[in-house]
Amino acid sequence: MTANSNAPASTPESRQAGDLQNERSQITFSTDDASCVFAGSREARDRNRWLLSLLRDHPDKVFDKDSRPFLGRTERFLRGQKVAQAYYELRNKHGLQKEDRDRLRLLLDEYIPLQVHESMGQPTIESQSSPEQLQEWGPKVSSGRWLVCYAQTELAHGSNLSGLRTTATLDTGSDTWIIDTPEPSAGKCWIGGSGMTTTHAIVMAQMSINNKSFGMHPFLVPMRDPETHKLLPGVFAMDMGPKVGAPAMDNGYITFDHVSIPRQNLMGKFQHVDKDGKYETRNQAAKALTRGAMTLVRVGLIEIAAHHAARATLVATRYSLVRRQGSSKGGAEPQILDYSSVQQRLFTCLSTSWALNFVGQHMRSIYNDLQSALQKGDASLLGTVHGFTSILKACATFQGLDVVETARRSMGGHGYSAASGLTDLERNQPTAGLTYEGDNHMLLCGPAANFLVKTLDSDKRPVRRELDFLFDKPRFDVTKPHEWLDEERQLYLLGSRAAKLVRDLSALRREAKDAATLAYLESALSSRASRAAGSYLILYAFNARLSLLRSASAESIVGIKPAAELLRALEDLRSFYVLEACVLRDVGDFVESGLLEAEQVSWARQTAAHLALRLRKQAIGLAEAADMDDWYLGSPLGHSDGRAYERMIDWMRLEPLNQQGLSGGRDEDGVLKGFRQAMGRLTHGEAQHFNGEAAARDSRL
């Protein structure tokens, strides 16, 4: 029985379920149709539901997460071992392919100890092994007999690969490689799964043959005994300890003390070393396929950022409709989503989550085009897709984290509670996503900016239409407020801003004289130009998806024919995203570039206000289109039944401090265990009394 289930009709908790149902009754479109659009298609939506059911309906309930917020780090990690084992059983039982495996791990809502084995270890074995190696290693890795981490980052070096210090020296006498960590700061660090779990490591090491360096190469190094799981001689590994998040993941620190491995353990698809030390390269044309696979990781990060943004927005939107605060002329407290300040924040979150979702779908389609081309030997798209993912990985993860944090803060004091379901979420992927697979600032100032300038300065037209903005004549001709809603004008404005910043960056690199000044100015301008290009690409993808949904082929691709009401709601979302998340947030760029004047900025604010009124009635439908199960959300405050207060009280009772017994924090009388021997000495007058004379002396000093 839930708390206060018999509360009178006039209480806040008794109104909450009705408030949410009333909101749903005002939606003018089918939320079922909207969920198909959000997922990309009805087939994808239904597949997601099936994958979630594998976890939610597991007979052992091993994937249930009610207790997670109340567990310590060690408990969480040990529980993660069981979750990882059960996950692997499921993926093997159902023969899940990579895309489904990736989705299933996302729905686990936990970084499990074999996360890196699945996302990097196994893919690297499959993509960089020679045919002979793959025949021997592949079945062991795919079945889970071998659990493989990816050991590249070192304590003193991360993205600077040339600075990595771990060595692999060929010993022709024993026909082995000697893997060695020359100093403690060269230990492999942050290696997911290595602290306690993995049996093998793919070690990126500086190859040396006959005192000649051949640069960084991958080696398969056994770490633990296959029978006892003890560390092998010369291998040292330990867990890194507590982190901001990922408590169930044993990120580790590894060192190697002259560890011998067979010469054949150099991963051999792209290079080979014979027993005499002769080095030869192989399949260099096929290396493009490996680079193409690397872009897939960043495409996945864009999709994950969109997923978590939508999750946080859904929780906060539901809560904003059942939480009443303040006063009104009618007497009833208003729902907090009726406050303009909350609307501005949450509708920006809502529009951003949809925008990121659509750009994720767009990039997945482009990646599929790239893979088809690479299989035919055509690598012309590779540089462009790498550039796109460098820009959008950074922009999507930055914006995604902003959404999660903004949504949580919009929930007021209760948002600080783990009952929101957002505190643990925020500490994990949304925060970590800013750093791994390329630090966002490094990406924006380096690969992203370089790609944009190179494209601008090239004599060739870009291979994708998304880049035409760099060569279009800057223009923006809004002469009336309602013209802010025109999608072509919106796209030209964001494109003109981005092109202007890229041209400025190109000119700065050519003309700046003072190296120190150049470095400072270039860094700031590179980031601004890359972010501006990211906003343009996101809007381009949003418009492309809307164009598809309006087309005659929508039903065959998405599985539904979107009604006009749904299309209008999505168009309003797009315009709100442009105005609030792009123009008004970075208004200085547009004014400084001469693209906007004060009156046009004022019109933009007025238009955003009008859009907020329209979105207010559709908010719950657009948020719930993310189609996230209550079991998955794990949010008493964001539950679909709206009973936030009742569920929060029930959730509080799960706190061990509130329970009696061996594992609880209270004794048989309900008193905190050990209280009498600690704080009880104060309440019983047995502790040091306040020394008034000492206080008086101190006041005279």
HUHU-V736695 format. One record per residue. N is the residue number from 1. PHI is phi as a letter, one per 20 degrees, with the letter a starting at -180 (* if undefined). Layout:
N/PHI, N/PHI
//
This chain:
1/*, 2/f, 3/f, 4/l, 5/f, 6/d, 7/f, 8/f, 9/f, 10/e, 11/e, 12/g, 13/f, 14/f, 15/e, 16/f, 17/f, 18/f, 19/g, 20/f, 21/f, 22/f, 23/f, 24/f, 25/f, 26/e, 27/f, 28/d, 29/c, 30/e, 31/f, 32/f, 33/f, 34/f, 35/f, 36/f, 37/f, 38/f, 39/f, 40/o, 41/a, 42/f, 43/f, 44/f, 45/f, 46/f, 47/f, 48/f, 49/f, 50/f, 51/f, 52/f, 53/f, 54/f, 55/e, 56/f, 57/e, 58/f, 59/f, 60/e, 61/l, 62/f, 63/e, 64/f, 65/c, 66/g, 67/e, 68/g, 69/f, 70/e, 71/e, 72/f, 73/f, 74/f, 75/f, 76/f, 77/f, 78/f, 79/f, 80/f, 81/f, 82/f, 83/f, 84/f, 85/f, 86/f, 87/f, 88/f, 89/f, 90/f, 91/f, 92/f, 93/g, 94/e, 95/l, 96/f, 97/e, 98/g, 99/f, 100/f, 101/f, 102/f, 103/f, 104/f, 105/f, 106/f, 107/f, 108/f, 109/m, 110/a, 111/f, 112/e, 113/g, 114/d, 115/g, 116/f, 117/g, 118/f, 119/e, 120/c, 121/f, 122/f, 123/g, 124/f, 125/g, 126/f, 127/e, 128/c, 129/e, 130/f, 131/g, 132/f, 133/f, 134/f, 135/f, 136/e, 137/e, 138/g, 139/f, 140/f, 141/f, 142/f, 143/e, 144/n, 145/f, 146/d, 147/d, 148/d, 149/e, 150/d, 151/d, 152/d, 153/g, 154/d, 155/g, 156/d, 157/b, 158/c, 159/f, 160/e, 161/f, 162/f, 163/e, 164/f, 165/d, 166/g, 167/d, 168/c, 169/d, 170/f, 171/d, 172/f, 173/f, 174/d, 175/l, 176/c, 177/e, 178/d, 179/e, 180/b, 181/d, 182/f, 183/b, 184/g, 185/f, 186/e, 187/f, 188/f, 189/c, 190/m, 191/f, 192/f, 193/n, 194/e, 195/g, 196/c, 197/d, 198/f, 199/e, 200/c, 201/c, 202/e, 203/d, 204/e, 205/c, 206/f, 207/e, 208/c, 209/c, 210/l, 211/m, 212/d, 213/e, 214/d, 215/n, 216/f, 217/b, 218/e, 219/c, 220/e, 221/d, 222/f, 223/d, 224/c, 225/f, 226/f, 227/e, 228/e, 229/m, 230/f, 231/f, 232/f, 233/g, 234/n, 235/d, 236/c, 237/b, 238/b, 239/f, 240/f, 241/n, 242/f, 243/c, 244/g, 245/b, 246/l, 247/f, 248/e, 249/d, 250/e, 251/g, 252/c, 253/d, 254/c, 255/c, 256/c, 257/d, 258/l, 259/e, 260/e, 261/c, 262/g, 263/g, 264/f, 265/e, 266/f, 267/f, 268/d, 269/f, 270/d, 271/b, 272/b, 273/c, 274/e, 275/f, 276/e, 277/n, 278/f, 279/d, 280/c, 281/e, 282/c, 283/l, 284/f, 285/f, 286/f, 287/f, 288/g, 289/f, 290/f, 291/f, 292/f, 293/f, 294/f, 295/f, 296/f, 297/f, 298/f, 299/g, 300/f, 301/f, 302/f, 303/f, 304/f, 305/g, 306/f, 307/f, 308/f, 309/f, 310/f, 311/f, 312/f, 313/f, 314/f, 315/g, 316/f, 317/f, 318/g, 319/f, 320/f, 321/e, 322/d, 323/e, 324/d, 325/b, 326/n, 327/b, 328/b, 329/f, 330/f, 331/o, 332/f, 333/f, 334/f, 335/f, 336/f, 337/f, 338/e, 339/e, 340/g, 341/f, 342/f, 343/g, 344/g, 345/f, 346/f, 347/f, 348/f, 349/f, 350/f, 351/f, 352/f, 353/f, 354/f, 355/f, 356/f, 357/f, 358/f, 359/f, 360/f, 361/f, 362/f, 363/f, 364/f, 365/f, 366/f, 367/f, 368/f, 369/f, 370/f, 371/f, 372/f, 373/f, 374/f, 375/f, 376/e, 377/n, 378/d, 379/d, 380/f, 381/e, 382/g, 383/f, 384/f, 385/f, 386/f, 387/f, 388/g, 389/f, 390/f, 391/f, 392/f, 393/g, 394/f, 395/f, 396/f, 397/f, 398/f, 399/f, 400/f, 401/f, 402/g, 403/f, 404/g, 405/f, 406/f, 407/f, 408/f, 409/f, 410/f, 411/e, 412/m, 413/f, 414/f, 415/f, 416/f, 417/e, 418/f, 419/f, 420/f, 421/m, 422/d, 423/f, 424/f, 425/g, 426/f, 427/f, 428/d, 429/g, 430/g, 431/e, 432/f, 433/f, 434/f, 435/d, 436/f, 437/l, 438/o, 439/g, 440/g, 441/f, 442/f, 443/f, 444/f, 445/e, 446/d, 447/g, 448/f, 449/f, 450/f, 451/f, 452/f, 453/f, 454/f, 455/f, 456/f, 457/e, 458/f, 459/f, 460/e, 461/f, 462/f, 463/e, 464/c, 465/f, 466/g, 467/e, 468/f, 469/g, 470/f, 471/d, 472/f, 473/f, 474/g, 475/a, 476/a, 477/c, 478/f, 479/d, 480/b, 481/g, 482/f, 483/f, 484/f, 485/e, 486/f, 487/f, 488/f, 489/f, 490/g, 491/f, 492/f, 493/f, 494/f, 495/f, 496/f, 497/f, 498/f, 499/f, 500/f, 501/f, 502/f, 503/f, 504/f, 505/f, 506/f, 507/f, 508/f, 509/f, 510/e, 511/d, 512/f, 513/d, 514/e, 515/f, 516/f, 517/f, 518/g, 519/g, 520/f, 521/f, 522/f, 523/g, 524/f, 525/f, 526/f, 527/f, 528/f, 529/f, 530/f, 531/f, 532/f, 533/f, 534/f, 535/f, 536/f, 537/f, 538/f, 539/f, 540/g, 541/f, 542/g, 543/f, 544/f, 545/f, 546/f, 547/f, 548/f, 549/f, 550/e, 551/e, 552/f, 553/e, 554/g, 555/f, 556/f, 557/e, 558/e, 559/n, 560/b, 561/d, 562/f, 563/f, 564/g, 565/f, 566/f, 567/f, 568/f, 569/f, 570/f, 571/f, 572/f, 573/f, 574/g, 575/f, 576/f, 577/f, 578/g, 579/f, 580/e, 581/e, 582/d, 583/f, 584/f, 585/f, 586/d, 587/g, 588/g, 589/g, 590/f, 591/f, 592/f, 593/e, 594/m, 595/e, 596/c, 597/d, 598/g, 599/f, 600/f, 601/f, 602/f, 603/f, 604/f, 605/f, 606/f, 607/f, 608/f, 609/f, 610/f, 611/f, 612/f, 613/f, 614/f, 615/f, 616/g, 617/f, 618/d, 619/g, 620/f, 621/f, 622/f, 623/f, 624/f, 625/f, 626/f, 627/l, 628/d, 629/f, 630/g, 631/g, 632/f, 633/f, 634/l, 635/c, 636/g, 637/f, 638/d, 639/f, 640/f, 641/e, 642/m, 643/e, 644/f, 645/f, 646/f, 647/f, 648/f, 649/f, 650/f, 651/f, 652/g, 653/f, 654/f, 655/f, 656/g, 657/f, 658/e, 659/d, 660/e, 661/o, 662/f, 663/e, 664/e, 665/e, 666/d, 667/e, 668/f, 669/e, 670/n, 671/e, 672/g, 673/f, 674/m, 675/f, 676/f, 677/e, 678/d, 679/f, 680/f, 681/f, 682/f, 683/f, 684/e, 685/m, 686/e, 687/e, 688/g, 689/f, 690/f, 691/e, 692/f, 693/f, 694/f, 695/f, 696/f, 697/f, 698/f, 699/f, 700/e, 701/f
//
